[in-house]
Amino acid sequence: MSSQPTNVVIAGLGGQGVLKASAILADVAFSAGLDVKKSELHGMSQRGGSVSSDVRFGKRVFSPMVPPGKANFLLVIAPDQVAVNRAALGPAGILIEPSQIDESALPNKKSMNVALLGVLSRYLQFPVEAWTAALRRNLPEKLHEVNFQSFYLGRGDEPGDKQTSLRADGQTSEQAMGRALEP
């Protein structure tokens, strides 16, 4: 892993699971033994307003805030929040947005946040088992199955599939991360 932390900004609207998605990501990174910092901006979240959360992880992380224009990944749950948050994304950063998920295939519309984490998981070096364990720890048992289905929908593979994080363009997640982390 690079000496620079990985920077992820998760954005959406209140009630869409932005904070839950950031908690799951932080859990995965922390469980892998990385230094993790997380910050949240709630805004008018209780009224459906903008919400964002920065998650930074690596060998050593000093600040919880992702500097403007330095996000390696921008995961946006609400389509109308892409333009609002695009400035957070670095030049080689990767945008993950709802258009990458077939919403009609989601077992529950409220699990879009977890489906998008499935997309993100293809770019990161964490094993699938670490993600499913974090989902178990962060969600009530009654929500596990629907969220596992959503996660695998986002990954583009089936539960139990031992496929490594291979992107559609044939690159491994490690290759994509190397490119995304270049200054």
Backbone as a printed PyTorch tensor [residue, N CA C, xyz], in Angstrom:
tensor([[[  0.8550,  -1.1950,   0.0000],
         [  0.0000,   0.0000,   0.0000],
         [  0.8860,   1.2380,   0.0000]],

        [[  0.4470,   2.2320,  -0.6770],
         [  1.1680,   3.4940,  -0.7850],
         [  1.3440,   4.1240,   0.5950]],

        [[  2.3690,   4.9670,   0.7240],
         [  2.5550,   5.6790,   1.9950],
         [  1.5090,   6.7740,   2.1720]],

        [[  0.8750,   7.1700,   1.0620],
         [ -0.2040,   8.1620,   1.1320],
         [ -1.4980,   7.4590,   1.5210]],

        [[ -2.3140,   8.0990,   2.3630],
         [ -3.5920,   7.4650,   2.7030],
         [ -4.5310,   7.4130,   1.5040]],

        [[ -5.4260,   6.4580,   1.5240],
         [ -6.5010,   6.3840,   0.5440],
         [ -7.6110,   7.2930,   1.0350]],

        [[ -8.1080,   8.1370,   0.1590],
         [ -9.1410,   9.1230,   0.5040],
         [-10.4510,   8.7830,  -0.1940]],

        [[-11.5080,   8.6040,   0.6060],
         [-12.8260,   8.2970,   0.0550],
         [-13.8210,   9.3080,   0.6060]],

        [[-14.5890,   9.9180,  -0.2840],
         [-15.6820,  10.8020,   0.1120],
         [-16.9780,  10.0960,  -0.2780]],

        [[-17.8740,   9.9590,   0.6970],
         [-19.1890,   9.3710,   0.4540],
         [-20.2050,  10.4870,   0.6450]],

        [[-21.0660,  10.6840,  -0.3470],
         [-22.0040,  11.8030,  -0.3040],
         [-23.3980,  11.3500,  -0.7340]],

        [[-24.3810,  12.0780,  -0.2390],
         [-25.7670,  11.7960,  -0.5980],
         [-26.6910,  12.7270,   0.1580]],

        [[-27.8980,  12.2480,   0.3890],
         [-28.9010,  13.0220,   1.1150],
         [-29.2350,  12.3180,   2.4220]],

        [[-29.7430,  13.0870,   3.3750],
         [-30.1330,  12.5260,   4.6610],
         [-31.0800,  11.3520,   4.4810]],

        [[-30.8110,  10.2550,   5.1900],
         [-31.6600,   9.0820,   5.1330],
         [-31.2440,   8.0570,   4.0980]],

        [[-30.2020,   8.3440,   3.3100],
         [-29.7610,   7.4020,   2.2810],
         [-28.6760,   6.4370,   2.7530]],

        [[-28.2090,   6.5880,   3.9680],
         [-27.2030,   5.6700,   4.4880],
         [-25.7690,   6.0850,   4.2330]],

        [[-25.5360,   7.3700,   4.0570],
         [-24.1720,   7.8700,   3.8620],
         [-23.3040,   7.5180,   5.0710]],

        [[-23.8010,   7.8150,   6.2540],
         [-23.0110,   7.5780,   7.4620],
         [-22.8320,   6.0950,   7.7260]],

        [[-23.8340,   5.2890,   7.4090],
         [-23.7130,   3.8350,   7.5690],
         [-22.6730,   3.2900,   6.5940]],

        [[-22.6930,   3.7610,   5.3570],
         [-21.7040,   3.3160,   4.3640],
         [-20.2910,   3.6770,   4.8200]],

        [[-20.1150,   4.8810,   5.3650],
         [-18.7740,   5.2780,   5.8210],
         [-18.3480,   4.4470,   7.0250]],

        [[-19.2850,   4.0900,   7.8810],
         [-18.9620,   3.2450,   9.0430],
         [-18.5130,   1.8510,   8.5800]],

        [[-19.1870,   1.3070,   7.5710],
         [-18.8210,  -0.0180,   7.0540],
         [-17.4350,   0.0300,   6.4150]],

        [[-17.1740,   1.0410,   5.5870],
         [-15.8570,   1.1830,   4.9640],
         [-14.7670,   1.3380,   6.0260]],

        [[-14.9970,   2.1930,   7.0050],
         [-14.0020,   2.4020,   8.0700],
         [-13.7590,   1.1010,   8.8310]],

        [[-14.8040,   0.3240,   9.0700],
         [-14.6940,  -0.9610,   9.7580],
         [-13.8080,  -1.9170,   8.9580]],

        [[-14.0310,  -1.9930,   7.6540],
         [-13.2350,  -2.8830,   6.7950],
         [-11.7550,  -2.4990,   6.8770]],

        [[-11.4620,  -1.2170,   6.7240],
         [-10.0630,  -0.7540,   6.7430],
         [ -9.4220,  -0.9690,   8.1110]],

        [[-10.1600,  -0.6670,   9.1800],
         [ -9.6400,  -0.8370,  10.5380],
         [ -9.3640,  -2.3170,  10.8200]],

        [[-10.2740,  -3.1850,  10.3750],
         [-10.1030,  -4.6280,  10.5840],
         [ -8.8910,  -5.1660,   9.8370]],

        [[ -8.4640,  -4.4690,   8.7940],
         [ -7.2760,  -4.8550,   8.0320],
         [ -5.9990,  -4.3380,   8.6910]],

        [[ -6.1390,  -3.6660,   9.8380],
         [ -4.9760,  -3.1840,  10.5720],
         [ -4.4790,  -1.8150,  10.1370]],

        [[ -5.2920,  -1.0880,   9.3840],
         [ -4.8800,   0.2300,   8.9130],
         [ -5.3050,   1.3180,   9.8890]],

        [[ -4.5930,   2.4270,   9.8350],
         [ -4.9790,   3.6160,  10.5750],
         [ -6.1620,   4.2270,   9.8180]],

        [[ -7.2400,   4.5280,  10.5140],
         [ -8.4560,   5.0290,   9.8710],
         [ -8.9180,   6.2960,  10.5780]],

        [[ -9.2830,   7.2790,   9.7850],
         [ -9.8980,   8.5080,  10.3070],
         [-11.1570,   8.7690,   9.4950]],

        [[-12.1850,   9.2740,  10.1700],
         [-13.4620,   9.5080,   9.5150],
         [-14.0460,  10.8070,  10.0250]],

        [[-14.6450,  11.5780,   9.1280],
         [-15.3450,  12.7890,   9.5440],
         [-16.6830,  12.8350,   8.8180]],

        [[-17.6140,  13.5780,   9.3850],
         [-18.9640,  13.6500,   8.8350],
         [-19.4430,  15.0900,   8.8020]],

        [[-20.1800,  15.4220,   7.7530],
         [-20.8380,  16.7150,   7.6430],
         [-22.3160,  16.4240,   7.4500]],

        [[-23.1090,  16.7140,   8.4890],
         [-24.5200,  16.3450,   8.4840],
         [-25.4060,  17.3600,   7.7860]],

        [[-25.1200,  18.6270,   7.8500],
         [-25.9690,  19.6390,   7.2240],
         [-27.4090,  19.5030,   7.6790]],

        [[-28.3240,  19.5370,   6.7330],
         [-29.7580,  19.3980,   7.0210],
         [-30.1960,  17.9510,   6.7870]],

        [[-29.4200,  17.0130,   7.2920],
         [-29.6460,  15.6070,   6.9940],
         [-31.0230,  15.1100,   7.4070]],

        [[-31.5630,  15.6330,   8.5020],
         [-32.8770,  15.1710,   8.9560],
         [-33.9850,  15.6400,   8.0230]],

        [[-33.7070,  16.5900,   7.1880],
         [-34.7150,  17.0980,   6.2530],
         [-34.3600,  16.7340,   4.8070]],

        [[-33.5480,  15.7010,   4.6320],
         [-33.1850,  15.2670,   3.2920],
         [-32.1180,  16.1090,   2.6400]],

        [[-31.3930,  16.8940,   3.4440],
         [-30.3340,  17.7410,   2.9000],
         [-29.0520,  16.9680,   2.6590]],

        [[-28.0600,  17.6620,   2.1430],
         [-26.7720,  17.0500,   1.8140],
         [-26.0610,  16.5090,   3.0450]],

        [[-25.4610,  15.3500,   2.8550],
         [-24.6590,  14.6980,   3.8950],
         [-23.4060,  14.1750,   3.2060]],

        [[-22.2650,  14.3330,   3.8540],
         [-21.0500,  13.7220,   3.3140],
         [-20.1940,  13.2130,   4.4560]],

        [[-19.3750,  12.2440,   4.1360],
         [-18.4680,  11.6660,   5.1140],
         [-17.1480,  11.3820,   4.4260]],

        [[-16.0680,  11.7930,   5.0500],
         [-14.7270,  11.5130,   4.5580],
         [-14.1800,  10.3170,   5.3240]],

        [[-13.6040,   9.3620,   4.6050],
         [-12.9430,   8.2160,   5.2290],
         [-11.5440,   8.1550,   4.6430]],

        [[-10.5590,   8.1720,   5.5360],
         [ -9.1600,   8.1090,   5.1060],
         [ -8.5110,   6.9300,   5.8150]],

        [[ -7.7470,   6.1370,   5.0790],
         [ -7.0710,   4.9990,   5.7090],
         [ -5.7430,   4.7390,   5.0190]],

        [[ -4.8240,   4.1940,   5.7970],
         [ -3.4860,   3.8920,   5.2990],
         [ -2.5940,   3.4970,   6.4480]],

        [[ -1.2740,   3.4850,   6.1920],
         [ -0.3220,   3.1430,   7.2510],
         [ -0.3760,   4.1620,   8.3810]],

        [[ -0.4980,   5.4380,   7.9970],
         [ -0.5500,   6.5120,   8.9920],
         [ -1.3960,   7.6380,   8.4160]],

        [[ -2.4350,   8.0270,   9.1530],
         [ -3.3280,   9.0950,   8.7190],
         [ -3.3610,  10.1480,   9.8240]],

        [[ -3.1310,  11.3980,   9.4670],
         [ -3.0770,  12.4520,  10.4770],
         [ -4.3730,  13.2390,  10.6070]],

        [[ -5.1090,  13.4190,   9.5280],
         [ -6.3140,  14.2330,   9.5590],
         [ -7.5070,  13.4290,   9.0320]],

        [[ -8.6820,  13.6320,   9.6110],
         [ -9.8640,  12.9250,   9.1100],
         [-10.4500,  13.5580,   7.8370]],

        [[-10.0330,  14.7560,   7.5080],
         [-10.6170,  15.4820,   6.3740],
         [ -9.8520,  15.2040,   5.0750]],

        [[-10.5880,  14.8740,   4.0190],
         [ -9.9780,  14.7120,   2.6980],
         [ -9.7810,  16.1150,   2.1250]],

        [[ -8.5420,  16.4750,   1.7850],
         [ -8.3170,  17.8020,   1.1970],
         [ -9.0930,  17.9530,  -0.1200]],

        [[ -9.5770,  19.1540,  -0.4280],
         [-10.3080,  19.3660,  -1.6850],
         [ -9.4870,  18.9080,  -2.8900]],

        [[-10.1290,  18.1800,  -3.7870],
         [ -9.4610,  17.7100,  -4.9870],
         [ -8.5070,  16.5570,  -4.7810]],

        [[ -8.5690,  15.8890,  -3.6240],
         [ -7.6310,  14.8090,  -3.3190],
         [ -8.3060,  13.4610,  -3.0830]],

        [[ -9.6200,  13.3650,  -3.2970],
         [-10.3060,  12.0820,  -3.0850],
         [ -9.8990,  11.0950,  -4.1710]],

        [[ -9.4930,   9.9110,  -3.7610],
         [ -9.2120,   8.8390,  -4.7080],
         [-10.5170,   8.2490,  -5.2300]],

        [[-11.5450,   8.3060,  -4.3660],
         [-12.8600,   7.7840,  -4.7160],
         [-13.9280,   8.7360,  -4.2060]],

        [[-14.9020,   9.0110,  -5.0530],
         [-16.0850,   9.7780,  -4.6670],
         [-17.2710,   8.8640,  -4.9050]],

        [[-17.8990,   8.4100,  -3.8290],
         [-19.0600,   7.5360,  -3.9020],
         [-20.2790,   8.3920,  -3.5960]],

        [[-21.1610,   8.5420,  -4.5750],
         [-22.3140,   9.4260,  -4.4360],
         [-23.5890,   8.5990,  -4.5320]],

        [[-24.4230,   8.6770,  -3.4970],
         [-25.6440,   7.8650,  -3.4340],
         [-26.8140,   8.5470,  -4.1390]],

        [[-26.8710,   9.8690,  -4.1210],
         [-27.9480,  10.6240,  -4.7810],
         [-27.4070,  11.2460,  -6.0610]],

        [[-28.0260,  10.9630,  -7.2190],
         [-27.5150,  11.5050,  -8.4870],
         [-27.3480,  13.0180,  -8.4870]],

        [[-28.2370,  13.7490,  -7.8060],
         [-28.1290,  15.2110,  -7.8120],
         [-27.0040,  15.7360,  -6.9320]],

        [[-26.2960,  14.8460,  -6.2540],
         [-25.1740,  15.2630,  -5.4140],
         [-23.8190,  15.0960,  -6.1080]],

        [[-23.8150,  14.5530,  -7.3230],
         [-22.5550,  14.3750,  -8.0560],
         [-21.9050,  15.7290,  -8.3180]],

        [[-22.6440,  16.6520,  -8.9300],
         [-22.0780,  17.9680,  -9.2530],
         [-21.6670,  18.7200,  -7.9990]],

        [[-22.4520,  18.5960,  -6.9500],
         [-22.1830,  19.2990,  -5.6890],
         [-20.8540,  18.8570,  -5.0790]],

        [[-20.5040,  17.5770,  -5.2540],
         [-19.3280,  17.0120,  -4.5870],
         [-18.1560,  16.7170,  -5.5120]],

        [[-18.3060,  16.9510,  -6.8040],
         [-17.2620,  16.5960,  -7.7700],
         [-15.9090,  17.2420,  -7.4550]],

        [[-15.9040,  18.4200,  -6.8750],
         [-14.6370,  19.1100,  -6.5660],
         [-13.7720,  18.3380,  -5.5710]],

        [[-14.3650,  17.4160,  -4.8370],
         [-13.5940,  16.6120,  -3.8870],
         [-12.7090,  15.6040,  -4.5960]],

        [[-13.0880,  15.2050,  -5.8030],
         [-12.4080,  14.1420,  -6.5350],
         [-11.0810,  14.6150,  -7.1170]],

        [[-10.0580,  13.8150,  -6.9200],
         [ -8.7430,  14.1200,  -7.4780],
         [ -8.7270,  13.8790,  -8.9830]],

        [[ -7.7070,  14.3770,  -9.6710],
         [ -7.6210,  14.2490, -11.1240],
         [ -7.6600,  12.7960, -11.6100]],

        [[ -7.0720,  11.8890, -10.8710],
         [ -7.0710,  10.4680, -11.2520],
         [ -8.1050,   9.6950, -10.4280]],

        [[ -8.9720,  10.4320,  -9.7310],
         [ -9.9580,   9.7990,  -8.8620],
         [-11.0500,   9.0920,  -9.6380]],

        [[-11.7550,   8.2340,  -8.9400],
         [-12.8010,   7.4090,  -9.5340],
         [-14.1490,   7.7830,  -8.9320]],

        [[-15.1030,   8.0970,  -9.7970],
         [-16.4650,   8.4280,  -9.3930],
         [-17.3110,   7.1600,  -9.3960]],

        [[-17.9990,   6.9120,  -8.2930],
         [-18.9180,   5.7830,  -8.1660],
         [-20.2870,   6.3790,  -7.9000]],

        [[-21.2510,   6.1040,  -8.7880],
         [-22.5580,   6.7510,  -8.6990],
         [-23.6860,   5.7630,  -8.9930]],

        [[-24.9150,   6.1330,  -8.6540],
         [-26.0520,   5.2180,  -8.8010],
         [-26.2750,   4.6750, -10.2110]],

        [[-25.8470,   5.3990, -11.2420],
         [-26.0510,   4.9110, -12.6070],
         [-25.2760,   3.6210, -12.8780]],

        [[-24.3500,   3.2600, -11.9800],
         [-23.5750,   2.0330, -12.1380],
         [-24.3220,   0.8150, -11.5930]],

        [[-25.4840,   1.0290, -11.0200],
         [-26.2900,  -0.0460, -10.4340],
         [-27.6260,  -0.1080, -11.1610]],

        [[-28.0590,  -1.3180, -11.4810],
         [-29.3980,  -1.5180, -12.0400],
         [-30.3650,  -1.4730, -10.8610]],

        [[-30.9790,  -0.3080, -10.6690],
         [-31.8440,  -0.0990,  -9.5040],
         [-32.9890,  -1.1120,  -9.4440]],

        [[-33.4710,  -1.5620, -10.5880],
         [-34.5680,  -2.5350, -10.5970],
         [-34.1220,  -3.8960, -10.0680]],

        [[-32.8110,  -4.1630, -10.0510],
         [-32.2870,  -5.4260,  -9.5390],
         [-32.0270,  -5.3880,  -8.0340]],

        [[-32.0860,  -4.1990,  -7.4390],
         [-31.8690,  -4.0940,  -5.9910],
         [-33.0090,  -4.7810,  -5.2480]],

        [[-32.6960,  -5.5870,  -4.2420],
         [-33.7600,  -6.2230,  -3.4660],
         [-34.5460,  -5.2140,  -2.6290]],

        [[-33.9160,  -4.0790,  -2.3250],
         [-34.5620,  -3.0070,  -1.5710],
         [-33.8830,  -1.6990,  -1.9870]],

        [[-34.6560,  -0.7120,  -2.3630],
         [-34.1050,   0.5720,  -2.8400],
         [-33.2210,   1.2400,  -1.7800]],

        [[-33.5060,   0.9490,  -0.5100],
         [-32.7250,   1.5650,   0.5710],
         [-31.3180,   0.9840,   0.6880]],

        [[-31.0260,  -0.0590,  -0.0750],
         [-29.6970,  -0.6700,   0.0110],
         [-28.7570,  -0.1840,  -1.0920]],

        [[-29.0960,   0.9250,  -1.7510],
         [-28.2180,   1.4900,  -2.7860],
         [-26.8410,   1.7980,  -2.2000]],

        [[-26.7930,   2.2850,  -0.9550],
         [-25.4980,   2.6070,  -0.3490],
         [-24.5890,   1.3790,  -0.3050]],

        [[-25.1450,   0.2410,   0.0390],
         [-24.3430,  -0.9820,   0.1390],
         [-23.9880,  -1.5010,  -1.2560]],

        [[-24.8930,  -1.3590,  -2.2240],
         [-24.5790,  -1.7540,  -3.5990],
         [-23.3940,  -0.9370,  -4.1250]],

        [[-23.3790,   0.3550,  -3.8160],
         [-22.2650,   1.2020,  -4.2550],
         [-20.9720,   0.8560,  -3.5200]],

        [[-21.0810,   0.4000,  -2.2680],
         [-19.8830,  -0.1150,  -1.5800],
         [-19.3660,  -1.3540,  -2.3090]],

        [[-20.2770,  -2.1490,  -2.8590],
         [-19.8620,  -3.2990,  -3.6610],
         [-19.0390,  -2.8690,  -4.8620]],

        [[-19.4720,  -1.7900,  -5.5300],
         [-18.6880,  -1.2440,  -6.6460],
         [-17.3170,  -0.7970,  -6.1350]],

        [[-17.2990,  -0.0350,  -5.0460],
         [-16.0400,   0.4430,  -4.4690],
         [-15.1140,  -0.7170,  -4.1080]],

        [[-15.6750,  -1.7980,  -3.5930],
         [-14.8580,  -2.9330,  -3.1400],
         [-14.0260,  -3.5330,  -4.2700]],

        [[-14.4530,  -3.3670,  -5.4920],
         [-13.6920,  -3.8980,  -6.6350],
         [-12.3790,  -3.1440,  -6.8430]],

        [[-12.2880,  -1.9290,  -6.3280],
         [-11.0840,  -1.1140,  -6.4970],
         [-10.1220,  -1.2060,  -5.3080]],

        [[-10.5870,  -1.7550,  -4.2090],
         [ -9.7730,  -1.7970,  -2.9940],
         [ -9.2530,  -3.2130,  -2.7540]],

        [[ -8.1810,  -3.3280,  -2.0090],
         [ -7.4910,  -4.5990,  -1.8360],
         [ -8.0330,  -5.4460,  -0.6800]],

        [[ -9.1600,  -5.1040,  -0.1410],
         [ -9.7090,  -5.8650,   0.9740],
         [-10.4650,  -7.0850,   0.4540]],

        [[-10.3030,  -8.2380,   1.1170],
         [-11.0270,  -9.4280,   0.6620],
         [-12.5440,  -9.2780,   0.8570]],

        [[-13.2880,  -9.9600,   0.0240],
         [-14.7500,  -9.9160,   0.1000],
         [-15.2190, -10.2980,   1.5060]],

        [[-14.5570, -11.2540,   2.1070],
         [-14.9500, -11.7100,   3.4510],
         [-14.8600, -10.5870,   4.4790]],

        [[-13.9140,  -9.6750,   4.2980],
         [-13.7970,  -8.5320,   5.2220],
         [-15.0150,  -7.6210,   5.0780]],

        [[-15.4870,  -7.4500,   3.8450],
         [-16.6670,  -6.6150,   3.6080],
         [-17.9160,  -7.2430,   4.2170]],

        [[-18.0950,  -8.5480,   3.9840],
         [-19.3080,  -9.1900,   4.5110],
         [-19.2810,  -9.2330,   6.0360]],

        [[-18.1020,  -9.3940,   6.6170],
         [-17.9940,  -9.3600,   8.0870],
         [-18.3570,  -7.9730,   8.6120]],

        [[-17.9070,  -6.9290,   7.9200],
         [-18.2390,  -5.5590,   8.3470],
         [-19.7340,  -5.2920,   8.1930]],

        [[-20.3350,  -5.8160,   7.1410],
         [-21.7890,  -5.6680,   6.9780],
         [-22.5110,  -6.3230,   8.1520]],

        [[-22.0580,  -7.5130,   8.5250],
         [-22.6730,  -8.2100,   9.6730],
         [-22.5510,  -7.3930,  10.9600]],

        [[-21.3820,  -6.8010,  11.1690],
         [-21.1520,  -6.0520,  12.4120],
         [-21.9210,  -4.7380,  12.4580]],

        [[-22.2020,  -4.1590,  11.3010],
         [-22.7850,  -2.8180,  11.2560],
         [-24.2780,  -2.7660,  10.9630]],

        [[-24.8660,  -3.9070,  10.6370],
         [-26.2870,  -3.9380,  10.2970],
         [-27.0250,  -4.9690,  11.1490]],

        [[-28.2830,  -4.7150,  11.4620],
         [-29.0650,  -5.7080,  12.2020],
         [-29.1890,  -7.0020,  11.3880]],

        [[-29.2600,  -8.1130,  12.0720],
         [-29.3070,  -9.4150,  11.4070],
         [-30.4280,  -9.5140,  10.3720]],

        [[-31.5620,  -8.9110,  10.6480],
         [-32.6940,  -9.0050,   9.7230],
         [-32.4050,  -8.3150,   8.3740]],

        [[-31.3830,  -7.4700,   8.3230],
         [-31.0190,  -6.7680,   7.0880],
         [-29.8250,  -7.3980,   6.3620]],

        [[-29.2470,  -8.4460,   6.9350],
         [-28.0440,  -9.0290,   6.3390],
         [-28.2800,  -9.5220,   4.9170]],

        [[-29.2860, -10.3700,   4.7150],
         [-29.4660, -10.9980,   3.4000],
         [-29.6840,  -9.9750,   2.2940]],

        [[-30.5660,  -9.0200,   2.5120],
         [-30.8510,  -8.0150,   1.4720],
         [-29.6040,  -7.1780,   1.1690]],

        [[-28.8080,  -6.8980,   2.1780],
         [-27.6000,  -6.1060,   1.9600],
         [-26.4720,  -6.9290,   1.3400]],

        [[-26.3910,  -8.2140,   1.6490],
         [-25.4180,  -9.0690,   0.9570],
         [-25.7550,  -9.1180,  -0.5310]],

        [[-27.0440,  -9.2780,  -0.8570],
         [-27.4680,  -9.3060,  -2.2600],
         [-27.1000,  -7.9990,  -2.9570]],

        [[-27.3320,  -6.8870,  -2.2860],
         [-27.0160,  -5.5790,  -2.8650],
         [-25.5110,  -5.4050,  -3.0490]],

        [[-24.7390,  -5.8260,  -2.0620],
         [-23.2850,  -5.7310,  -2.1420],
         [-22.7670,  -6.5130,  -3.3520]],

        [[-23.2260,  -7.7540,  -3.5120],
         [-22.7630,  -8.5770,  -4.6320],
         [-23.2660,  -8.0590,  -5.9710]],

        [[-24.4290,  -7.4460,  -5.9850],
         [-24.9150,  -6.7980,  -7.2000],
         [-23.9320,  -5.6980,  -7.6160]],

        [[-23.5030,  -4.8920,  -6.6580],
         [-22.5250,  -3.8420,  -6.9350],
         [-21.1790,  -4.3840,  -7.3700]],

        [[-20.7610,  -5.4910,  -6.7730],
         [-19.4860,  -6.1140,  -7.1580],
         [-19.5660,  -6.7240,  -8.5460]],

        [[-20.7600,  -7.1380,  -8.9220],
         [-20.9090,  -7.7890, -10.2190],
         [-20.5680,  -9.2510, -10.1880]],

        [[-20.6040,  -9.8610,  -8.9930],
         [-20.3700, -11.2960,  -8.9100],
         [-21.3420, -11.9250,  -7.9150]],

        [[-21.2290, -13.1890,  -7.7250],
         [-22.1460, -13.9500,  -6.8850],
         [-21.5350, -14.1710,  -5.5010]],

        [[-22.3920, -14.3020,  -4.4720],
         [-21.8730, -14.6490,  -3.1440],
         [-21.0360, -15.9210,  -3.2280]],

        [[-19.8880, -15.9050,  -2.5580],
         [-19.0110, -17.0650,  -2.5500],
         [-18.0700, -17.1180,  -3.7440]],

        [[-18.2330, -16.2360,  -4.7090],
         [-17.3570, -16.1810,  -5.8700],
         [-15.9780, -15.7430,  -5.3860]],

        [[-14.9770, -16.5130,  -5.6910],
         [-13.6190, -16.2170,  -5.2090],
         [-12.8560, -15.3070,  -6.1680]],

        [[-13.5720, -14.7460,  -7.1500],
         [-12.9410, -13.8360,  -8.1060],
         [-12.2740, -12.6930,  -7.3470]],

        [[-11.0400, -12.3920,  -7.7360],
         [-10.3900, -11.2420,  -7.1200],
         [-10.9940,  -9.9790,  -7.7130]],

        [[-10.6960,  -8.8830,  -7.1470],
         [-11.2670,  -7.6190,  -7.5890],
         [-10.7440,  -7.2560,  -8.9710]],

        [[-11.3890,  -7.7860,  -9.9990],
         [-11.0110,  -7.5060, -11.3740],
         [-12.0000,  -6.5280, -11.9660]],

        [[-11.4940,  -5.4740, -12.5200],
         [-12.3550,  -4.4450, -13.1040],
         [-12.7700,  -4.8340, -14.5110]],

        [[-13.7830,  -4.1390, -15.0170],
         [-14.2960,  -4.3970, -16.3540],
         [-13.2240,  -4.1990, -17.4240]],

        [[-12.2620,  -3.3020, -17.1750],
         [-11.2290,  -3.0510, -18.1760],
         [-10.0600,  -4.0400, -18.0750]],

        [[-10.2240,  -5.0680, -17.1980],
         [ -9.2150,  -6.1060, -17.0960],
         [ -8.1200,  -5.8320, -16.0870]],

        [[ -8.1040,  -4.6500, -15.5140],
         [ -7.0930,  -4.3380, -14.5000],
         [ -7.4950,  -4.9510, -13.1670]],

        [[ -6.4980,  -5.3160, -12.3750],
         [ -6.7890,  -5.7450, -11.0190],
         [ -7.0290,  -4.5080, -10.1650]],

        [[ -7.6260,  -4.7120,  -9.0120],
         [ -7.8570,  -3.5850,  -8.1120],
         [ -6.5360,  -2.9490,  -7.6910]],

        [[ -5.4930,  -3.7630,  -7.5780],
         [ -4.1930,  -3.2310,  -7.1770],
         [ -3.6600,  -2.2730,  -8.2470]],

        [[ -3.8320,  -2.6310,  -9.5370],
         [ -3.3920,  -1.7550, -10.6180],
         [ -4.1920,  -0.4570, -10.6190]],

        [[ -5.5020,  -0.5700, -10.4230],
         [ -6.3530,   0.6200, -10.3990],
         [ -5.9850,   1.5130,  -9.2270]],

        [[ -5.7270,   0.9060,  -8.0610],
         [ -5.3530,   1.6940,  -6.8860],
         [ -4.0270,   2.4040,  -7.1310]],

        [[ -3.0790,   1.7240,  -7.7520],
         [ -1.7860,   2.3590,  -8.0280],
         [ -1.9760,   3.5880,  -8.8990]],

        [[ -2.8420,   3.4680,  -9.9120],
         [ -3.1020,   4.6140, -10.7930],
         [ -3.8600,   5.7000, -10.0550]],

        [[ -4.8420,   5.3090,  -9.2330],
         [ -5.6620,   6.3120,  -8.5340],
         [ -4.8460,   7.0580,  -7.4840]],

        [[ -3.8090,   6.4300,  -6.9620],
         [ -3.0350,   7.0570,  -5.8880],
         [ -1.8410,   7.8480,  -6.3940]],

        [[ -1.5840,   7.7730,  -7.6890],
         [ -0.4620,   8.5440,  -8.2100],
         [ -0.7260,  10.0360,  -8.0450]],

        [[  0.3030,  10.8230,  -7.6810],
         [  0.0960,  12.2630,  -7.4820],
         [ -0.2400,  12.9810,  -8.7720]]])
